[in-house]
Amino acid sequence: MTLDNKPLRTGGCQCGAVRFRLEGAPGHASVCHCRMCQKAFGALFAPLLNVGEAKLTWTRGEPARFQSSSHVRRGFCAACGTPLTYEAPDGIALAIGAFDDPSDLAPVVQFGVEGRLPYVDRLPTLPVHTTDEDAADGGHGWMSEIRSFQHPDHDTPEG
């Protein structure tokens, strides 16, 4: 989407309590493998988009923040825990997965590779299953009955 010929992206947390808008061309997308990012995201690595010269606006709520080091704060939703920001003296980066449409935010660089877990590079070789296949193959009948409470991937007027 564009606004006044500027790229416009939106996103937010899983529950919808915190939403943001990014206007203009952002900086680069990356993944960070450092142990601090692994813990902050509860994941194998942290996928991040540098805000760069784009304008970041919090359109609903604002992240709670944790001072994870002497120079870096990390923003997250206080209600649902979704990781949202990496805030350093040289700028802010947003969690790629928090964008409503992260499909074209492909990382172009990796940081903190000394912390990369030894099996990350093998992930593409693992067997794959869709959610429906997992439900059928694993006998997880409850999966077919899941009702999502996740906020939709777009702005809404009411939370």
BELHUHU-V878171 format. One line per field, one symbol per residue. phi: phi as a letter, one per 20 degrees, with the letter a starting at -180 (. if undefined). psi: psi as a letter, one per 40 degrees, with the letter a starting at -180 (. if undefined). A space follows every 50 residues. Layout:
# BELHUHU-V878171
phi = ???
psi = ???
This chain:
# BELHUHU-V878171
phi = .cclmdgcccarefenfccbccdofffeebcdeffffgffelbfadecdf flefeeceebmbffcceebfccdcebffedngfcccdcgepdcdfgfeff cefddffdbddlffegffdgfegfefgcbfgffffffemegfffdfdfdf ffeafcfcm
psi = iihfeiihiiaaideedhiihhhihiaiiiiheiddddddefidihhihh dbeihhhhehaiiiihgeaeehihiihddeehhdihhideaiiihdeeid gedefhieihifedehieedeedeeiiiiidddddddefgdddeehhhei iifiiidg.
